[in-house]
Amino acid sequence: MSDLFRAPKGTYDVVPPFSELWLTVKDALSTPPRMAGYGYIETPLFEDTALFVRGVGESTDVVSKEMYTFNDKGERSLTLRPEGTAGVLRAILENRLDRGGLPVKVWYSGANFRYEQPQSGRYRQHTQVGVEAIGSSDPALDAEIIWMATYAQRTILGLQNIRLLVNSLGCHQCRPAYRNLLTAFLRTLELDEATQQRIEINPLRVLDDKRAHIQELLVDAPLIADHLCDDCRAHHRLVLHYLDLLGVSYELAPRLVRGLDYYVRTTFELVHTGLGAQSAIGGGGRYDGLIETLGGPALAGVGFGLGVDRTCLAIQAEGLSVGESNAPVVFVIAMGEAALDICIPLVGNLRASAISADMAFDSRSLKAAMKSADRSGAKFALIIGDEESKSQTAVIKNLLSGEQSTVPLDLVQETLTK
């Protein structure tokens, strides 16, 4: 026998019973944007490579090291989607959604691909639920976006050990001066060659370095919060004010920059204390000016991406019971051909009436079929044999109490509903 194929390194299969948790989390993360009137959008899994180079930023590890890029048969350079925002903005522009009422509010869900070193919580294919709001620079919109991200995690899913980190990265007017100040400070440090190169490309990315010895060197680094212009300071103050009004607890994180170049002003991250090194389970922020770099008009934008995979890990770390079982309500057992002719349409009718039902196959013995019923997790077994076929009845057995009764076929649905 040949060796079995396995999922590619850095990926995993979503299979039962874990898939019930996975689906529940995915649905929970998408609930707040649906509640807030955001429309659903779906984009291709691959895009023109230049879209991500321009939209995500050449200085990021995502573009420089982690993208899955290939040439198609027409020698076009394409890349599997490493993040959601750039493709969504391209779709908004291409489909002229920005020509209507603003802001454009959309949410999406799907897989992203990055060639990373696999470890717990870090995969080469990961699934996110994301939100983008285009066409408004109102700080109240920033607060709405952050509220949606935290509401899903804390209220719907019930996670307790979530920390919300919030910062402002300034704007295109005040950040250059801070960048020069930070660069001058970083050049005084003894850093490895790769980090020194990062200073020249985007010094703010050095602040995002998670290595302990680098963080020790950065203790006295200048902070962007001390160098905001008046407009950015006022914007940040209002975002925090609105979060207070919404009852969203947060922590100020003056070194938070995140890993993508396009963020300005508001940036935030959700981290979980039980996930170790890969503690971030989502985040986002404002990206005014990004749409212009993609060839669109000067429109403000803000959004987030939340990891389904890491949220599942956070739920497991807290030992929460999340995700409804997909066990059927009733397990139908047909003993004989005549009974099978009755049971097949009966199962269909039960399902059409929103009563989940499964049935035994392969003409098993009653003993084997009852074992299958127990394994299914069903609450009831419905048994039809030769005698029941003749009398047009069915035996309904409560698999928890062991009690059973015989009922006419035309009362099966009513009996199960009761």
C-alpha positions as CSV (number, residue, x, y, z in Angstrom):
1,M,0.0,0.0,0.0
2,S,1.4,3.4,-1.0
3,D,1.9,6.2,1.6
4,L,-1.1,8.3,2.2
5,F,-1.1,11.9,1.1
6,R,-0.9,14.5,3.8
7,A,-2.0,18.1,4.1
8,P,0.8,20.5,3.0
9,K,3.1,21.7,5.7
10,G,1.6,24.7,7.6
11,T,-2.0,23.7,6.7
12,Y,-4.6,21.6,8.5
13,D,-8.0,20.0,7.8
14,V,-11.1,21.3,9.5
15,V,-12.9,18.1,10.4
16,P,-15.6,17.1,12.9
17,P,-16.0,17.6,15.8
18,F,-13.6,20.6,15.6
19,S,-15.4,21.9,12.6
20,E,-18.5,22.8,14.7
21,L,-16.3,25.1,16.8
22,W,-14.7,26.5,13.6
23,L,-18.1,27.3,12.0
24,T,-19.5,28.8,15.2
25,V,-16.5,31.1,15.5
26,K,-16.7,32.1,11.8
27,D,-20.4,32.9,12.2
28,A,-19.8,34.8,15.5
29,L,-17.1,37.0,13.9
30,S,-19.3,37.9,11.0
31,T,-22.4,38.7,13.2
32,P,-21.5,42.3,14.3
33,P,-20.9,43.6,10.8
34,R,-24.2,42.0,9.6
35,M,-25.9,43.6,12.6
36,A,-24.3,47.0,11.6
37,G,-25.5,46.9,8.0
38,Y,-22.3,45.9,6.3
39,G,-22.7,44.1,3.0
40,Y,-20.9,40.9,2.1
41,I,-18.1,40.9,-0.5
42,E,-16.0,38.1,-1.9
43,T,-12.8,38.5,-4.0
44,P,-10.6,36.0,-5.8
45,L,-8.0,33.9,-3.9
46,F,-5.3,35.2,-6.3
47,E,-4.6,38.7,-7.6
48,D,-2.1,40.6,-9.7
49,T,1.1,40.5,-7.7
50,A,1.6,44.3,-8.1
51,L,-1.6,44.9,-6.1
52,F,-0.1,43.5,-3.0
53,V,3.4,45.0,-3.6
54,R,1.8,48.4,-3.9
55,G,-1.0,47.9,-1.4
56,V,0.7,46.0,1.4
57,G,4.2,47.6,1.1
58,E,7.5,46.4,-0.2
59,S,9.1,46.8,3.2
60,T,6.9,44.3,4.9
61,D,7.9,40.7,5.6
62,V,4.6,39.8,3.9
63,V,5.7,41.1,0.5
64,S,9.5,40.5,0.8
65,K,9.4,37.0,2.2
66,E,6.0,35.4,2.6
67,M,3.9,35.7,-0.6
68,Y,3.0,32.7,-2.7
69,T,3.8,34.1,-6.2
70,F,3.7,32.3,-9.5
71,N,3.4,33.0,-13.3
72,D,0.3,31.7,-15.0
73,K,0.3,30.3,-18.6
74,G,0.1,33.8,-19.9
75,E,3.3,34.7,-18.0
76,R,1.3,37.0,-15.7
77,S,2.6,37.3,-12.2
78,L,-0.1,36.3,-9.7
79,T,-0.1,35.9,-5.9
80,L,-2.3,34.0,-3.6
81,R,-4.0,36.4,-1.3
82,P,-1.8,37.2,1.8
83,E,-4.3,39.6,3.4
84,G,-7.8,40.8,2.6
85,T,-7.8,44.6,2.4
86,A,-6.0,45.2,-0.9
87,G,-8.2,42.8,-2.8
88,V,-11.4,44.3,-1.3
89,L,-10.3,47.8,-2.2
90,R,-9.6,46.7,-5.7
91,A,-13.0,45.2,-6.0
92,I,-14.7,48.3,-4.6
93,L,-12.9,50.5,-7.2
94,E,-13.4,48.1,-10.1
95,N,-17.1,47.7,-9.3
96,R,-17.5,51.4,-8.7
97,L,-19.0,51.0,-5.2
98,D,-17.2,54.2,-4.3
99,R,-19.4,56.1,-6.7
100,G,-22.5,55.7,-4.6
101,G,-23.3,56.7,-1.0
102,L,-20.3,56.8,1.4
103,P,-19.1,55.2,3.4
104,V,-19.0,51.9,1.6
105,K,-19.2,49.2,4.4
106,V,-18.4,45.6,3.5
107,W,-17.4,42.4,5.3
108,Y,-15.8,39.3,4.0
109,S,-14.4,35.9,5.0
110,G,-11.8,33.6,3.4
111,A,-8.4,32.1,3.4
112,N,-5.1,34.0,3.3
113,F,-1.7,32.4,2.4
114,R,1.7,33.3,3.7
115,Y,4.9,31.3,3.5
116,E,5.8,31.4,7.2
117,Q,7.6,29.0,9.6
118,P,4.7,26.9,10.9
119,Q,4.1,26.8,14.6
120,S,1.1,26.8,17.0
121,G,-1.2,29.6,15.9
122,R,0.8,30.3,12.7
123,Y,-0.2,28.6,9.5
124,R,0.6,29.0,5.8
125,Q,-3.1,29.0,5.2
126,H,-5.3,30.8,7.7
127,T,-8.9,32.0,7.6
128,Q,-10.0,35.5,8.5
129,V,-13.2,37.5,8.8
130,G,-12.6,41.1,7.8
131,V,-14.4,44.4,7.6
132,E,-13.7,47.5,5.6
133,A,-15.4,50.9,5.7
134,I,-14.4,53.3,2.9
135,G,-15.1,57.0,2.5
136,S,-15.2,58.5,6.0
137,S,-12.5,59.8,8.4
138,D,-14.9,60.2,11.3
139,P,-13.3,58.9,14.5
140,A,-16.8,57.5,15.4
141,L,-16.3,55.0,12.5
142,D,-13.0,53.9,14.0
143,A,-14.8,53.2,17.3
144,E,-17.5,51.3,15.5
145,I,-14.9,49.1,13.8
146,I,-13.2,48.4,17.1
147,W,-16.4,47.7,18.8
148,M,-17.4,45.1,16.2
149,A,-14.1,43.3,16.6
150,T,-14.3,43.2,20.4
151,Y,-18.0,42.4,20.6
152,A,-17.6,39.2,18.6
153,Q,-14.8,38.0,20.8
154,R,-15.9,39.1,24.2
155,T,-19.7,39.1,24.1
156,I,-20.7,36.5,21.5
157,L,-18.0,34.0,22.1
158,G,-17.4,34.9,25.8
159,L,-13.6,35.1,25.8
160,Q,-12.3,36.5,29.1
161,N,-8.6,36.9,28.5
162,I,-8.8,39.3,25.5
163,R,-6.7,42.5,25.7
164,L,-7.4,45.3,23.3
165,L,-4.4,47.4,22.5
166,V,-4.9,50.8,20.8
167,N,-2.5,53.4,19.4
168,S,-2.3,56.2,16.9
169,L,0.4,56.2,14.2
170,G,0.0,59.8,13.2
171,C,-0.7,60.9,9.6
172,H,1.2,61.6,6.4
173,Q,1.9,65.1,7.7
174,C,3.2,64.5,11.2
175,R,4.7,61.0,10.9
176,P,7.7,61.9,8.7
177,A,9.2,64.1,11.4
178,Y,8.7,61.3,13.9
179,R,10.2,58.8,11.5
180,N,13.4,60.9,11.2
181,L,13.6,61.1,15.0
182,L,13.2,57.4,15.4
183,T,15.7,56.6,12.7
184,A,18.3,58.8,14.4
185,F,17.7,56.9,17.7
186,L,17.8,53.5,16.1
187,R,21.1,54.2,14.3
188,T,22.7,54.6,17.8
189,L,21.9,51.0,18.7
190,E,24.0,47.9,18.0
191,L,21.6,46.0,15.8
192,D,22.0,43.0,13.4
193,E,22.4,43.7,9.7
194,A,18.8,42.7,8.8
195,T,17.4,45.1,11.4
196,Q,19.7,47.9,10.2
197,Q,18.3,47.4,6.7
198,R,14.8,47.6,8.1
199,I,15.6,51.0,9.6
200,E,16.3,52.4,6.2
201,I,13.1,51.0,4.6
202,N,10.6,51.5,7.4
203,P,12.0,52.3,10.9
204,L,8.5,51.9,12.6
205,R,8.7,48.1,11.7
206,V,11.6,47.8,14.2
207,L,9.2,48.7,17.0
208,D,7.2,45.6,16.0
209,D,10.2,43.3,16.5
210,K,9.1,40.7,19.1
211,R,12.7,39.6,20.2
212,A,13.3,40.3,23.9
213,H,16.8,41.8,23.4
214,I,15.5,44.2,20.7
215,Q,12.7,45.3,23.0
216,E,15.2,46.0,25.8
217,L,17.1,48.3,23.4
218,L,13.9,50.1,22.5
219,V,13.1,51.2,26.1
220,D,14.1,54.8,25.5
221,A,12.9,55.0,21.9
222,P,10.8,58.1,21.1
223,L,7.1,57.4,21.0
224,I,4.7,58.5,18.2
225,A,2.1,59.5,20.8
226,D,4.4,62.4,21.8
227,H,4.8,63.7,18.3
228,L,1.3,63.7,16.9
229,C,0.0,66.8,15.1
230,D,-3.0,68.6,16.6
231,D,-5.5,66.9,14.2
232,C,-4.2,63.4,14.9
233,R,-4.2,64.1,18.6
234,A,-7.8,65.3,18.5
235,H,-8.8,62.3,16.3
236,H,-7.2,59.8,18.7
237,R,-8.8,61.5,21.7
238,L,-12.3,61.2,20.1
239,V,-11.7,57.5,19.2
240,L,-10.9,56.7,22.8
241,H,-13.9,58.9,24.0
242,Y,-16.3,56.9,21.8
243,L,-14.9,53.6,22.9
244,D,-15.5,54.7,26.5
245,L,-19.1,55.6,25.6
246,L,-19.5,52.1,24.0
247,G,-18.1,50.5,27.1
248,V,-15.2,48.9,25.3
249,S,-12.2,48.4,27.6
250,Y,-8.8,49.0,26.1
251,E,-5.1,49.6,26.8
252,L,-3.0,52.3,25.3
253,A,0.0,50.7,23.5
254,P,2.4,53.5,22.3
255,R,4.7,51.0,20.6
256,L,2.0,49.2,18.6
257,V,2.6,49.5,14.8
258,R,1.4,46.1,13.4
259,G,2.9,44.5,10.4
260,L,1.5,46.3,7.4
261,D,2.8,49.7,6.0
262,Y,-0.6,51.2,5.1
263,Y,-1.9,52.1,8.6
264,V,-2.2,55.7,9.7
265,R,-3.8,57.2,12.8
266,T,-5.9,54.5,14.6
267,T,-4.3,51.1,14.9
268,F,-5.4,48.3,17.2
269,E,-4.8,44.7,18.0
270,L,-6.6,42.0,20.0
271,V,-4.3,39.7,21.9
272,H,-5.0,36.7,24.0
273,T,-2.9,35.9,27.1
274,G,-3.2,32.1,26.6
275,L,-1.6,31.7,23.2
276,G,2.0,32.2,23.9
277,A,4.2,33.8,21.2
278,Q,1.4,34.0,18.6
279,S,-0.9,36.0,20.9
280,A,-2.5,38.3,18.3
281,I,-5.9,37.0,17.2
282,G,-6.8,40.0,15.0
283,G,-6.5,43.7,14.6
284,G,-6.7,46.6,12.1
285,G,-6.8,50.3,11.9
286,R,-7.1,53.3,9.6
287,Y,-5.5,53.4,6.2
288,D,-6.3,56.8,4.7
289,G,-4.3,57.2,1.4
290,L,-4.1,53.5,0.6
291,I,-6.9,53.7,-2.0
292,E,-4.9,56.4,-3.9
293,T,-1.9,54.2,-4.1
294,L,-4.1,51.6,-5.9
295,G,-5.3,54.2,-8.5
296,G,-8.5,55.3,-6.8
297,P,-9.7,58.6,-5.5
298,A,-8.6,60.2,-2.2
299,L,-10.8,58.3,0.2
300,A,-10.3,57.5,3.9
301,G,-10.6,53.9,5.0
302,V,-10.6,51.8,8.2
303,G,-11.0,48.1,8.8
304,F,-9.9,44.9,10.6
305,G,-9.1,41.2,10.1
306,L,-9.9,38.6,12.8
307,G,-8.3,35.1,12.7
308,V,-10.8,32.3,12.9
309,D,-8.0,29.8,13.6
310,R,-6.4,31.7,16.5
311,T,-9.8,32.5,18.0
312,C,-10.6,28.8,18.1
313,L,-7.2,28.3,19.9
314,A,-8.2,31.0,22.4
315,I,-11.5,29.3,23.1
316,Q,-9.8,26.0,23.6
317,A,-7.2,27.7,25.9
318,E,-10.0,29.0,28.1
319,G,-11.8,25.7,28.0
320,L,-15.0,27.3,26.8
321,S,-17.9,25.2,25.5
322,V,-18.6,26.8,22.2
323,G,-20.1,25.3,19.1
324,E,-23.4,23.4,18.9
325,S,-23.3,19.7,18.2
326,N,-24.5,18.6,14.8
327,A,-26.0,15.5,16.3
328,P,-29.4,14.6,14.8
329,V,-32.6,14.8,16.8
330,V,-33.7,11.4,15.6
331,F,-32.0,8.3,14.2
332,V,-34.2,6.3,11.9
333,I,-33.8,2.5,11.6
334,A,-35.6,0.5,8.9
335,M,-35.8,-3.3,9.3
336,G,-36.6,-4.7,5.8
337,E,-37.3,-3.5,2.3
338,A,-40.9,-2.5,3.1
339,A,-39.7,-0.4,6.1
340,L,-37.0,1.2,4.0
341,D,-39.6,2.4,1.5
342,I,-41.4,4.1,4.4
343,C,-38.2,5.5,6.2
344,I,-36.5,7.1,3.2
345,P,-39.4,9.6,2.5
346,L,-40.0,9.9,6.3
347,V,-36.4,11.1,6.8
348,G,-36.8,13.6,4.0
349,N,-40.0,15.0,5.4
350,L,-38.5,15.3,8.9
351,R,-35.5,17.3,7.6
352,A,-37.8,19.5,5.5
353,S,-39.7,20.2,8.7
354,A,-36.5,21.3,10.4
355,I,-36.1,18.2,12.5
356,S,-32.6,16.9,12.0
357,A,-32.5,13.2,11.1
358,D,-30.1,10.5,10.2
359,M,-30.7,6.8,9.4
360,A,-29.0,3.4,9.4
361,F,-27.7,2.1,6.1
362,D,-26.4,-1.2,4.7
363,S,-29.3,-3.4,6.2
364,R,-27.7,-3.6,9.6
365,S,-29.1,-5.8,12.4
366,L,-31.2,-4.0,15.0
367,K,-28.4,-4.3,17.5
368,A,-25.8,-2.8,15.2
369,A,-28.2,-0.1,14.1
370,M,-28.9,0.9,17.7
371,K,-25.2,1.2,18.4
372,S,-25.0,3.6,15.4
373,A,-27.9,5.5,16.9
374,D,-26.1,5.9,20.2
375,R,-22.8,7.0,18.5
376,S,-24.8,9.6,16.5
377,G,-25.7,11.5,19.6
378,A,-29.4,11.5,18.6
379,K,-32.0,12.0,21.3
380,F,-34.5,9.5,19.8
381,A,-34.4,6.3,17.7
382,L,-37.3,5.7,15.4
383,I,-37.7,2.1,14.4
384,I,-39.9,0.6,11.7
385,G,-40.0,-3.2,11.1
386,D,-42.3,-5.6,9.3
387,E,-45.1,-5.2,11.9
388,E,-44.8,-1.4,11.9
389,S,-44.9,-1.4,8.1
390,K,-48.2,-3.3,8.1
391,S,-49.8,-1.2,10.8
392,Q,-48.4,2.1,9.5
393,T,-46.8,2.9,12.9
394,A,-43.3,3.6,14.3
395,V,-41.6,2.9,17.5
396,I,-40.0,6.0,19.1
397,K,-37.4,5.3,21.7
398,N,-35.9,7.9,24.0
399,L,-32.2,7.1,23.9
400,L,-31.6,8.9,27.2
401,S,-34.3,7.5,29.4
402,G,-34.9,4.2,27.5
403,E,-38.7,4.8,27.4
404,Q,-40.4,4.0,24.1
405,S,-43.9,4.2,22.6
406,T,-45.6,3.2,19.3
407,V,-47.2,6.0,17.3
408,P,-49.1,6.2,14.0
409,L,-46.8,7.4,11.1
410,D,-48.9,10.5,10.5
411,L,-48.2,11.6,14.1
412,V,-44.4,11.0,14.1
413,Q,-43.5,14.6,13.3
414,E,-45.9,16.0,15.9
415,T,-44.7,13.5,18.6
416,L,-41.0,14.4,17.9
417,T,-41.7,18.1,18.0
418,K,-43.4,17.8,21.4
